[in-house]
Amino acid sequence: MAGQTVAASAPQGAPARPSTPNGRVPRRPRSLIGARPWAAACFLLPALVVLGALVAYPIGWTVVRSLFGADGFARFVGPGNYVNVFTDHQTLTALENNAIWVVVAPTLATALGLIFAVLTERIRWGTAFKLVVFMPMAISMLAAGIIFRLVYDQDPAKGVANAVVVGVHDTFFKASAYPGAHPRAGSALAASDDGGYTTTAAVSPGTPAMLPLVGIAPTTLHGAQQAAVPAHCPSGAVCGTVWLDFKPGGGGTPGKIEPGMKALSGMRIQAVRDGHTVATATSAKDGTFVLPASSVAGGPVRLSLPESNFTAQYGGVNWLGPTLVTWSIIGSYIWMWTGFAMVLIAAGLAGVPRELLEAARVDGASEWQVFRKITVPLLAPVLVVVLVTLIINVLKVFDLVYVIAPGPTQQDANVLALQLYLSSFGGGNDQGVGSALGVVLLLLVLPAMFFNIRRFRKERSR
Amino acid sequence: MNRRLAIGITTVALAMASTACGGGGSSTAAGGATSSGVKLPDLHGQHLQVAAVWTGPEQQNFLKVIQQFDKLTGAQTSFVPTGDDVSTFLGTKIQGGAAPDVAFLPQPGVLAQFAKAGWLKPVNSAVDKELSSNYSSGWKNLGASGGKQYGVYFKAANKSTVWYNTSAFQTAGIAQPPTTWAEFLKDAQTISDSGTTPVSVGGADGWTLTDWFENIYLSQAGPDLYDKLTKHQNKWTDPSVAKALTTLGQLFGKSSLIAGGNRGALQTEFPTSVDQTFANPPKAAMVYEGDFVATNIASDTKAKLGTDAKFFPFPAVDGGKAPLVSGGDVAVALKDNAGAQALLQYLASPDAARIAVQQGGFISPDKALDLSVYPNATQRALAQSVIQAGDTFRFDMSDQAPAAFGGTKGQGEWKDLQDFLANPSDVAGAQGKLEADAAKAYGNAG
């Protein structure tokens, strides 16, 4: 673990400290140190000691440790831990997620950073805007994780993401009045294929149709009236009552309207014959409804309470569910790191010669052409630096995933660094496998590291 | 860890909730022997150290117990809090040569591990005699390892309690809480018909699900199969496991019976699962977990224990005996001296149990203790279930399993049962995953 962390952060430090021994020494004039090797050794010693103790030694130790089993250095397992790493389904999920992370997160953060940087150059309050976008960088990953754990909360009253989704959804689709209402087992109503309920027997005019439902707390029916049997039914029409067939405290005869039982008003009732809806009615304040004789004449009908009466409140998106959890966490990462990309790109932008842009504009290039043909190519070196830095950063991502992903979907959100922690300390207590994961992670970071170092060299030699 | 904390807070709340017996511990001083006739040696000038995980009121409560011990023997006993990771704390202390005289261990697995390492001292005949007369053999044997008696279970936890909102039961017209699983399901449907969701499940915390399973399995398959599964002598692909999961699926498979549906339950953490059951209006009528639920009720809700919030023992499944899944803390001697043995002897006596129990939030497995000592009806009933279970109780299975299987967020049994909650019809799939994870974890643990 230690080896991985230190090694991975080294390339970030590299641009700031170009005094890497083999990088700079040969280019110095020979006369200065070349003649006195002991002086060179003296100057290099502190750096070598620190690097050795903090980078080389942990890496070496981790590599050696990865060849041993869970119980310390007692059992040599050779490549066993690596076989374990590449066959374990948890680690494979982690690898897959890491791939998604590396492709998506740096690209999006850099793209957004570029857009923000270019646009804020043009507006008056650019600095204020930059400040706001950059602000998340001031928060620790852990705090950001906790914030986003709340943002993605399933309950719209807590999670702002679902509050927005539910708010938008409910503007277009109204929730039904009676979610959760259902008939008692063995009553005259049975579930139909469309999610509603239909009478098991045909209903004919003359006898009132009783449609008892349960499953609603009486206390939630504000202002509901006592249910009633339809008083006068026009001849030939089908009449009936929809009511809450439940008495607080239990008791009562199922299927019978009794004092204290509340009416379910506003319920849509359909008369169905041979699969066709022939009439529709809505229950009145006392729960009664009338299906006019003109439409139900010509044979018995079945009464159906369509699903629209019962659709549950829209619950929002399951942000932290198995399918979305990785993407949600990537979203929080982008929220944090776009500011970083933006600031670096804006700095690069300041170095782009104005004359070139002006010349292009004078030549009649549109703003889009200026951006695409001049700004972006001139910024390319900066963009690459930002991208590579973010890739290295993303490979190590741990805190956000550990904090945001809830227990049931932690494995769906798994990444290598988290798997490394889990197998070393989080219950597995197998530091052999953990070390192997650390080595794998280091190998993954190495290409990005070499790429960065090579680029810096090339730049210097230019 | 969660559970540890939860139990800790329980005591706080129950201690506050219990009304009677203020300062009862200090007035019962006797001479050299306790009121029940336990003869303790004279330990004047001896210094003893006791280490346990307890903090806050739980610690205060226990300090009263050792004050009385000091008064009886003349010893000077000090308390050392261990922090949450008891075995690591004690391991470093022992290896550093500064072991406390007596320590409380949270799990039988730790006791076995320490005994194997030779860190524990067997109890002497006086302690053994005290244990034999005051403890059922089940509780006594939990403190033994490799044929030797090492520990005294001073504190017990009752993890077979279903807590319910009395007004929700009243509204639904349920006068008597269910005693069998069939009645439980029927009542759940009745409550659902009354407009309240019957059961709240804290599925975001995997350990609540392992406790559900353990209760059903213990009652349905019986203690012998339970022991075999605990030691992984039986595989999780065993038909008895399939039966228990199918039974659990009768509840988990009907999303209308679970607060928030299965998806909602998976995002409900344990504290929320309790809070929403005793909120107004309640989002569920009952919630299953151990005696520490009382803490959450007392501290996070407005419901009053004993009137608004009551519990009933976990129902018996398929004609089995009603299960009692327990937890507890065991006192062991880490040093071979008279003081440590005397303290164990004292802790095994009803006198020590009485002082601890009187202050509330504490259940003693000591069967010689008169139940009337408990400060309120809820505590008394919780203790009664523990004592009545005799030797048929079983210690929490997941607490005895290797941590990678039974004690880690997002892994092993926790994760597999969460997957089962998400998809309760796939019993065979759940068994396959459980067995694969168990084989790996038990294999690694040696």
Chai-1 contact restraints between the chains, C-beta under 6 A:
chainA,res_idxA,chainB,res_idxB,connection_type,confidence,min_distance_angstrom,max_distance_angstrom,comment,restraint_id
A,A70,B,N444,contact,1.0,0.0,6.0,A-B,restraint_1
A,Q154,B,Q267,contact,1.0,0.0,6.0,A-B,restraint_2
A,V214,B,D193,contact,1.0,0.0,6.0,A-B,restraint_3
A,G215,B,D193,contact,1.0,0.0,6.0,A-B,restraint_4
A,G215,B,G195,contact,1.0,0.0,6.0,A-B,restraint_5
A,I216,B,G195,contact,1.0,0.0,6.0,A-B,restraint_6
A,A217,B,G195,contact,1.0,0.0,6.0,A-B,restraint_7
A,A217,B,T196,contact,1.0,0.0,6.0,A-B,restraint_8
A,F246,B,S194,contact,1.0,0.0,6.0,A-B,restraint_9
A,P248,B,T171,contact,1.0,0.0,6.0,A-B,restraint_10
A,G249,B,G173,contact,1.0,0.0,6.0,A-B,restraint_11
A,G250,B,G173,contact,1.0,0.0,6.0,A-B,restraint_12
A,G251,B,G173,contact,1.0,0.0,6.0,A-B,restraint_13
A,P406,B,A204,contact,1.0,0.0,6.0,A-B,restraint_14
A,G407,B,A204,contact,1.0,0.0,6.0,A-B,restraint_15
A,G407,B,G206,contact,1.0,0.0,6.0,A-B,restraint_16
A,G407,B,K409,contact,1.0,0.0,6.0,A-B,restraint_17
A,G407,B,G410,contact,1.0,0.0,6.0,A-B,restraint_18
A,P408,B,L266,contact,1.0,0.0,6.0,A-B,restraint_19
A,P408,B,Q418,contact,1.0,0.0,6.0,A-B,restraint_20
A,Q410,B,G410,contact,1.0,0.0,6.0,A-B,restraint_21
A,Q411,B,G410,contact,1.0,0.0,6.0,A-B,restraint_22
A,G426,B,T408,contact,1.0,0.0,6.0,A-B,restraint_23
A,G427,B,A403,contact,1.0,0.0,6.0,A-B,restraint_24
A,G427,B,A404,contact,1.0,0.0,6.0,A-B,restraint_25
A,G427,B,T408,contact,1.0,0.0,6.0,A-B,restraint_26
A,G427,B,Q411,contact,1.0,0.0,6.0,A-B,restraint_27
A,G428,B,A404,contact,1.0,0.0,6.0,A-B,restraint_28
